Amino acid sequence: LPIFYSPDTCAFVLKATNNFVTASDASRGDYPIGVSLYKRTGKYRASCNNPFTEKQESLGLFSTPEEAHEAWRKRKHEIAQLVADTESDPRIVEALRK
């Protein structure tokens, strides 16, 4: 049987890292991750949770869900680099940098 939990496969991570990688798939709705419809304008809002401030950042309004998702993806990548700088385990750092 394969070993799923071992010192080679498990690591402790900081709170900011854990908050960063936690997905909210069940609460996302019909749009791509990081995207919601702003009914007042009919545009798509991009937002991203910041694990350091523990607040949601508004990234702007976009014409399509795809544009809004791309704004979310870029910001998420920027935050991943900052989160990686706080971790000491090279496996975690490498995963975040990717």
C-alpha positions as CSV (number, residue, x, y, z in Angstrom):
1,L,0.0,0.0,0.0
2,P,1.2,3.5,-0.7
3,I,2.0,5.7,2.2
4,F,0.0,8.9,2.0
5,Y,1.0,10.5,5.3
6,S,4.7,10.6,6.2
7,P,7.4,13.1,6.9
8,D,8.2,13.0,3.1
9,T,4.6,13.9,2.1
10,C,3.4,16.2,4.9
11,A,4.5,19.7,6.0
12,F,3.4,22.3,8.4
13,V,2.5,25.6,6.7
14,L,2.0,29.1,8.0
15,K,-1.5,30.5,8.5
16,A,-1.1,32.8,5.5
17,T,-0.1,29.9,3.3
18,N,-3.0,27.8,4.4
19,N,-5.5,30.6,3.8
20,F,-3.9,31.3,0.4
21,V,-4.4,27.7,-0.9
22,T,-7.9,27.1,0.6
23,A,-10.4,27.0,-2.3
24,S,-14.0,28.1,-1.9
25,D,-15.4,25.9,-4.7
26,A,-18.8,25.4,-3.1
27,S,-19.4,29.2,-2.7
28,R,-18.1,30.2,-6.1
29,G,-21.3,30.0,-8.1
30,D,-21.5,29.9,-11.9
31,Y,-18.5,32.0,-12.8
32,P,-14.7,31.1,-12.9
33,I,-12.8,31.4,-9.6
34,G,-12.3,35.0,-8.5
35,V,-15.3,36.3,-10.6
36,S,-18.8,37.5,-9.8
37,L,-21.4,39.4,-11.7
38,Y,-21.8,43.0,-10.6
39,K,-25.5,43.4,-11.3
40,R,-25.6,47.2,-11.1
41,T,-23.4,47.5,-14.3
42,G,-23.7,44.0,-15.8
43,K,-19.9,43.7,-15.7
44,Y,-17.8,41.0,-14.1
45,R,-16.0,41.8,-10.9
46,A,-12.6,40.2,-10.1
47,S,-11.6,39.9,-6.5
48,C,-8.9,38.0,-4.6
49,N,-8.4,37.3,-0.9
50,N,-5.2,38.6,0.6
51,P,-3.9,36.1,3.2
52,F,-1.8,38.8,4.9
53,T,-4.5,41.4,5.4
54,E,-7.2,38.7,5.5
55,K,-9.3,41.1,3.4
56,Q,-10.8,40.7,-0.1
57,E,-9.1,42.9,-2.7
58,S,-11.2,44.3,-5.5
59,L,-9.4,44.0,-8.8
60,G,-11.8,45.9,-11.0
61,L,-14.7,45.4,-13.4
62,F,-14.4,43.6,-16.7
63,S,-16.5,43.0,-19.9
64,T,-16.2,39.2,-19.8
65,P,-15.8,36.5,-17.1
66,E,-12.6,35.4,-18.8
67,E,-11.0,38.9,-18.5
68,A,-12.0,39.1,-14.8
69,H,-10.6,35.6,-14.2
70,E,-7.3,36.6,-15.8
71,A,-7.0,39.6,-13.5
72,W,-7.6,37.3,-10.5
73,R,-5.0,34.8,-11.8
74,K,-2.4,37.5,-12.2
75,R,-3.0,38.8,-8.7
76,K,-3.1,35.3,-7.2
77,H,0.3,34.6,-8.8
78,E,1.7,37.9,-7.3
79,I,0.5,36.9,-3.9
80,A,1.9,33.4,-4.2
81,Q,5.4,34.9,-4.6
82,L,4.9,36.9,-1.4
83,V,3.6,33.8,0.4
84,A,6.6,31.7,-0.8
85,D,8.9,34.3,0.7
86,T,7.5,33.5,4.2
87,E,7.9,29.8,4.1
88,S,11.0,27.8,5.0
89,D,10.2,24.4,3.6
90,P,11.7,24.2,0.1
91,R,8.9,21.9,-1.1
92,I,6.3,24.5,-0.1
93,V,8.3,27.4,-1.6
94,E,8.7,25.5,-4.9
95,A,5.0,24.7,-5.1
96,L,4.0,28.3,-4.5
97,R,6.5,29.7,-7.0
98,K,5.0,27.5,-9.7
